[in-house]
Amino acid sequence: MFVLVRLAPGDPAAAYAGPTASPEDLDRIRAQLGLDEPLLTQYLTFLGNLLRGDLGTSYSFAAPALDVVLGRVPYTITLAVSAVVVTTLVAVPLGIWMARRADTGRELGATCSPSPGSRCPTSGAASCCSPCSRCWSRCCPPRASRRGPGWCCRR
């Protein structure tokens, strides 16, 4: 993670301070965040904080990053368990059905049909399916977009 953040283009202090920051503000922010130190020193500080359980501060949420991550753990567990349950409920009956129809055209079709989906990157499939799933599901109402609050693909 440390390397990925450092590979991003631009100045982290400028991104944090905003476009109206003065050079003095940028110098102060760099000193506050430790960005004025050599890269090796920054990395060793990062590793030391990581070993103590200090993941730093989430600037998006203005809270300790560990608290932000731990706050999402119940949702992550719910999603993972739901995925395992749904996969099992589909895969076991399909496996039994395919075993009974071995060496038939239906079995060949059921074997080959998931292939295109398995070649699609997960992030790409999620990006395509996410807006529509919000519209079809009552438990996740659509979020506001550039088209206005409550915009939905059903309209």
N, C-alpha and C positions, 0 to 999 in steps of 0.2 A: 504494500500500500504506500509506503514511504516513497518508493521509487516512482510509482505511477503518478503521485501528486507532483513530484519534482519534474517529471517529463511533460506535464501539461504546459502548453504555451502560455506566455504572459507572466506577469508578476503577481504572486499571490497577495502581496500587500496592496497593490493597486485594485485587484478584484475585491478585496475585503473592504477597502476604504471608499471605493466608488469613484466615479469620473471627476468629481469636483475636489478631490483631495490635493492639498498642496504638497510640494516636495518635503517640507518639514513633517507633515502628517505621515507621509509614506515612510520616512526615516524612523519616526516614533513607532509606527506599527511594525516595521521590520525588527526593531530592537525588542519590542514587546513580545513578538512571536518567535524570536530567536533566529530570524531569517538573515540577520547580519553576520552570523557565525559561519565558519567553514562547514561544508557539507558533511564531512566526517563527524564533526562535533554535533551537528544537528541529528545525525543518524544515531550516534551513541546516546544522546539525550532521549531520543524517541524509544530506543530499546530499553533503556533504564526505566522510563515511565511505563512502558508496556509490561515489564516484569513486575512492577508494583500495581498493575491493574488500572493505571491511569491512561485512558485512550485519548485524552485531550478534551477539547471543547468542540461541540457541534455549533458552528457559526450559523447554520440554518435554523436551529431550534434554540439557540442561546442557552444551552444546557450541557452538562457533561455527556460526552459521547457514549460512555458506558451505560448511563441511564437511558439514553435514547435507544440503544441497542436492546437492553433488557426489557424496555417497555414494549418492544415488538416481538419478543419471544413467544408470548401466548398465541399471537396470530400466526407466527411461523409454524408452531407445533400443530395448530388447528389445520392449517393448509396442508402440511405434510401428512397428517393422519387421514385427512379427507382424500388426498390423492391416493394413498395406499388402499383405502377402503374401496374407492371407485374403481381403481385398477383391478383389484381382486374380484370385485363383483362382475366385472366385464370379462376378465381374462380366464377365470376358472370355468364358467359356463361355455365360453368360446372354445377353450381347450378341449373340454369334454365333447362338444359338438364336432370339432375337427377330428378328434380321435375316432369317433363313430363313422365318419365319412372319409376315411383315409383313401387316398388315391382316386379322388373324384374331382370333377371340375369345380364344385363348390369349395372343396378344401383348398384347391389351388388358388381360387379367387380370394378366400379368406386369408391365405398365407401371403399373397402378393399385395393386397390392398393397403396394408399399413406402410409399405415401403416408401412411398412419396412423403408421407408425414414424418417418417423417421429421418429423412434427409434434410428437413427444414430446420433451421436453427431455432431454438426455443425462444430466443428474444424476438425473432422475426414473427413467429406465430403469435406470441403474446401481444405484440404491437398491433397485429391485424385483428385479433379477437377481442382485445380489451374494450374498445369503444362499443362494440355490439353487445358484448355480454352484460354491460351495465344497463343497456336498454331492455334486455330480455329478462333481467333479474330484478325482482322487487326489493331484494335485500341490499343492493348496492345502487342507489339512485345515481343518475348521471351527474357528473360534476360540471361546473360552469366552464364554458369555453369561449373562444373568440366570438362565437355566434350568439352568446348571451347565456344567462343562467338557465339551467334546466334544459338546455338543448339536447335533443335526443334524435337518434337515427330513425325512429318510428314516425316522426311527424311528417 
